[in-house]
Amino acid sequence: MSEAAVQNKEEGAMRAVKDCLAGSVGGIAQVFAGQPFDTVKVRLQAQPDLYSGTMDAVRKTIRNDGFGGFYKGTTTPLVGVGLCVSIQFLVVEHMKRTFAQMNNIPKGQSPVLTAPQLYIAGAAAGVANSVVSGPVEHIRVRLQVQTAGASAQYKGPLDCIKQIYRSAGIGGIYKGQLPTIIREFNGYGMYFLAYEALVQRTVADTGKARSELSSGLVCLYGAAAGFAMWLTSYPIDVVKSKLQTDGFSADSRKYSGSVDCIRKIMKQEGFKGFFRGITPCILRAAPANAATFVGFEMAMRVLG
């Protein structure tokens, strides 16, 4: 192997490490900023009979679990989402570099990619991420929907994993994986398309380097990416949450699969059932995703 090839290989490995580290920072920031909203969203999706709306879910969560109830199940996403966001940024940055080479963009120059290329890069990141995000979100939603006290089924993330594996094996851990993959494919396709297209346009219009963009703009574009993701992927997220909080045995299971779940949502709740809990989700989209991209971009600037 030539010296140049060895150097390129080392540079590629170092870029991957930096992408992962910066993604972890973004993921941790996302969890702390968005977990309370996510808890309310999941409870509205999975337990429509218990809550009349967003504020009712907030009030009952405080009454039954205290303010700590909004951070139920945080340990799992804190570890898992950090890994998930690392995977997302690792894959999307790799795909961006691959497309830049295909477009004959000189090395070191900020890549200008087409909308389909940005969407594919994001979709690939989403599918890769789903391997981890599926089980992580499954554990999280089961912890989020239970109330504190003696009636709680699970003592924590590890106990939840043990009980699920004992009763349903590895397939139980990956319950709801099909809608998860569909959501991640389209959701992250739209997510990174929105963010990167806005960054590309600003860089082109202002002549500034990406690292010179203000934190305010990064926050704004991150929020826009969050809206693009959830407004186009929310219905399948509802299906995912219902499947992941469903029982495992034949007598406790409400849904036989994704299609059956969709049919029953339409029959019992109508079209609006696919958008139940969207208010806290949209409220979460701005701070959580702004924090994700600010964390990532700031970390990349520090890492160089």
C-alpha positions in Angstrom: 0.0 0.0 0.0 1.4 3.4 -1.0 2.2 6.1 1.6 -0.7 8.3 0.2 -3.1 5.4 0.5 -2.1 4.8 4.1 -2.4 8.5 4.9 -5.9 8.6 3.3 -6.9 5.5 5.3 -5.7 7.1 8.6 -7.5 10.4 7.7 -10.7 8.5 7.0 -10.5 6.7 10.3 -9.9 9.9 12.2 -12.8 11.6 10.5 -15.1 8.7 11.5 -13.9 9.0 15.1 -14.6 12.7 15.1 -18.1 12.2 13.5 -18.9 9.7 16.3 -17.7 11.8 19.1 -19.5 14.9 17.8 -22.6 12.9 17.2 -22.5 11.6 20.8 -22.4 15.2 22.1 -25.4 16.1 19.9 -27.3 13.0 21.1 -26.8 13.7 24.8 -27.9 17.3 24.2 -31.0 16.0 22.4 -32.1 13.7 25.3 -31.9 16.4 28.0 -33.7 19.0 25.8 -36.4 16.7 24.5 -37.1 13.9 27.0 -40.1 15.6 28.9 -41.9 16.3 25.6 -41.2 12.7 24.4 -42.7 11.2 27.6 -45.9 13.2 27.1 -46.0 12.3 23.4 -45.6 8.5 24.1 -48.2 8.5 26.8 -50.7 10.2 24.5 -49.9 7.8 21.7 -49.9 4.5 23.7 -52.6 5.3 26.3 -55.3 7.4 24.5 -58.0 6.4 27.0 -56.1 7.8 30.0 -55.5 11.4 28.8 -57.8 13.9 27.1 -55.0 16.0 25.7 -51.5 17.3 26.2 -52.1 19.4 29.3 -54.1 16.6 30.9 -51.1 14.3 30.3 -48.8 16.9 31.8 -51.0 17.3 34.9 -51.5 13.6 35.5 -47.7 12.9 35.1 -46.9 15.5 37.7 -49.6 14.3 40.0 -48.7 10.6 39.8 -44.9 10.7 39.3 -43.8 14.2 40.1 -41.5 16.2 37.8 -39.1 13.3 37.7 -41.9 11.5 35.8 -41.0 13.5 32.7 -37.5 11.9 32.7 -38.7 8.3 33.2 -36.6 6.0 31.1 -33.9 8.6 30.5 -31.0 6.2 31.2 -31.7 4.1 28.2 -31.9 7.0 25.7 -28.9 8.8 27.3 -26.7 5.8 26.4 -28.7 4.7 23.4 -29.4 8.0 21.8 -25.8 9.0 22.1 -24.9 5.9 20.1 -27.8 6.4 17.7 -26.8 10.0 16.9 -23.2 8.9 16.5 -24.3 6.4 13.9 -26.5 8.9 12.2 -23.7 11.5 11.8 -21.1 8.9 11.0 -23.2 7.5 8.1 -24.5 10.8 6.8 -21.0 12.4 6.8 -19.6 9.3 5.0 -22.4 9.5 2.4 -21.9 13.2 1.9 -18.2 12.6 1.2 -19.1 9.8 -1.2 -21.5 11.9 -3.1 -19.0 14.8 -3.1 -16.5 12.5 -4.9 -19.2 11.4 -7.3 -19.8 15.1 -8.1 -16.1 15.8 -8.5 -16.0 18.3 -5.7 -12.3 19.0 -4.8 -11.2 17.6 -1.5 -11.5 20.1 1.4 -14.2 22.2 -0.4 -17.6 22.3 1.2 -19.7 19.8 -0.8 -22.8 21.0 -2.7 -25.1 18.0 -3.0 -28.5 17.7 -4.8 -31.7 17.3 -2.8 -32.0 13.5 -3.7 -28.4 13.0 -2.6 -29.1 14.7 0.7 -32.3 12.6 1.2 -30.5 9.3 0.4 -27.6 10.2 2.7 -30.1 10.9 5.6 -32.2 7.8 4.8 -29.1 5.6 4.9 -28.2 7.1 8.2 -31.7 6.4 9.5 -31.7 2.8 8.4 -28.3 2.2 10.0 -29.5 3.9 13.2 -32.6 1.8 13.4 -30.6 -1.3 14.5 -30.0 0.5 17.8 -32.9 3.0 17.9 -35.5 0.2 17.7 -34.7 -1.6 20.9 -33.6 1.6 22.7 -37.0 3.2 22.0 -38.9 0.0 22.8 -37.3 0.0 26.3 -37.8 3.7 26.8 -41.5 3.7 25.8 -42.4 0.8 28.2 -40.7 2.7 31.0 -42.4 6.0 30.0 -46.0 4.7 30.0 -45.8 3.0 33.5 -46.6 5.0 36.6 -44.4 5.0 39.7 -45.0 2.9 42.7 -45.7 -0.7 43.6 -47.7 -1.3 40.5 -44.8 -0.5 38.2 -44.0 -3.6 36.1 -40.3 -2.7 35.5 -37.8 -1.6 38.0 -35.6 0.0 35.4 -34.0 -0.4 31.9 -32.1 -3.6 32.7 -35.1 -5.2 34.5 -37.2 -4.3 31.4 -34.7 -5.9 29.0 -34.5 -9.0 31.2 -38.3 -9.5 31.4 -38.8 -8.9 27.7 -36.0 -11.3 26.7 -37.3 -13.9 29.1 -40.8 -13.8 27.7 -40.2 -13.1 24.0 -36.5 -13.5 23.2 -34.5 -11.2 20.9 -37.6 -10.8 18.7 -39.4 -9.2 21.7 -36.5 -6.7 22.1 -37.0 -5.7 18.5 -40.8 -5.5 18.7 -42.1 -2.8 16.3 -39.0 -2.8 14.2 -40.7 -2.6 10.8 -42.4 0.8 11.5 -39.2 1.9 13.1 -37.2 1.3 9.9 -39.9 3.0 7.8 -39.9 6.0 10.1 -36.1 6.3 10.2 -35.8 5.9 6.5 -38.1 8.8 5.5 -37.8 10.8 8.8 -34.0 11.1 8.6 -34.1 11.5 4.8 -36.2 14.6 5.4 -34.2 15.6 8.5 -30.8 15.9 6.9 -32.2 17.1 3.6 -33.8 20.1 5.4 -30.8 20.9 7.6 -28.1 20.4 4.9 -30.0 22.3 2.2 -30.4 25.3 4.5 -26.7 25.2 5.4 -25.6 24.8 1.8 -27.8 27.8 0.7 -26.5 30.0 3.5 -22.9 29.1 2.7 -23.5 29.9 -1.0 -25.3 33.2 -0.3 -22.9 34.5 2.3 -19.6 33.1 1.3 -18.9 32.0 4.8 -17.4 28.6 5.8 -19.7 26.2 7.5 -17.7 26.6 10.8 -18.5 30.3 10.7 -22.3 30.0 10.8 -23.7 31.4 14.0 -25.2 29.3 16.8 -28.5 31.0 16.2 -28.6 29.9 12.6 -27.6 26.3 13.6 -30.4 26.3 16.2 -32.9 27.6 13.6 -31.9 25.1 10.9 -31.9 22.3 13.5 -35.4 23.2 14.5 -36.5 23.2 10.9 -35.0 19.8 10.4 -37.0 18.5 13.4 -40.2 19.9 11.9 -39.4 18.3 8.5 -38.8 14.9 10.1 -41.9 14.7 12.4 -44.5 16.4 10.1 -43.7 13.7 7.5 -43.2 10.7 9.7 -45.5 11.1 12.7 -48.3 8.6 11.8 -45.9 5.7 11.5 -44.4 6.7 14.8 -47.8 6.3 16.4 -48.0 2.8 15.0 -44.5 2.0 16.4 -45.4 3.3 19.9 -48.6 1.2 20.0 -46.8 -1.9 18.9 -44.0 -1.4 21.3 -46.3 -1.0 24.3 -48.5 -3.9 23.3 -48.5 -7.2 25.1 -46.4 -10.2 24.1 -48.8 -13.1 24.8 -51.8 -14.0 22.6 -54.3 -13.0 25.4 -52.7 -9.6 26.1 -51.8 -8.6 22.6 -54.0 -6.0 20.9 -52.3 -6.0 17.5 -51.0 -8.9 15.3 -48.7 -6.5 13.4 -48.3 -3.1 11.7 -51.2 -3.5 9.2 -53.6 -4.7 11.9 -52.5 -1.8 14.1 -53.2 0.7 11.3 -56.7 -0.8 10.7 -57.6 -0.7 14.4 -56.4 2.9 14.8 -58.6 3.9 11.8 -61.6 2.0 13.2 -61.3 3.1 16.8 -59.9 6.6 16.6 -60.3 7.6 13.0 -57.7 9.5 11.0 -56.9 11.8 13.9 -55.6 8.8 15.8 -52.5 8.9 13.7 -51.7 12.4 15.0 -52.5 11.8 18.6 -49.7 13.4 20.7 -48.3 15.5 17.9 -48.5 18.7 19.9 -45.8 17.8 22.4 -43.8 16.2 19.6 -43.8 19.5 17.6 -43.0 21.4 20.7 -40.1 19.1 21.3 -38.8 19.2 17.7 -37.4 22.8 18.0 -35.3 22.6 21.3 -34.3 18.9 20.9 -33.1 19.1 17.3 -31.6 22.6 17.7 -29.6 21.2 20.7 -28.6 18.2 18.6 -27.1 20.2 15.7 -25.5 22.9 18.0 -23.9 20.1 20.0 -22.6 18.4 16.8 -21.4 21.5 15.1 -19.7 22.9 18.2 -18.0 19.6 18.9 -16.8 19.4 15.3 -15.3 22.9 15.6 -13.5 21.9 18.8 -12.3 18.6 17.3 -11.2 20.3 14.1 
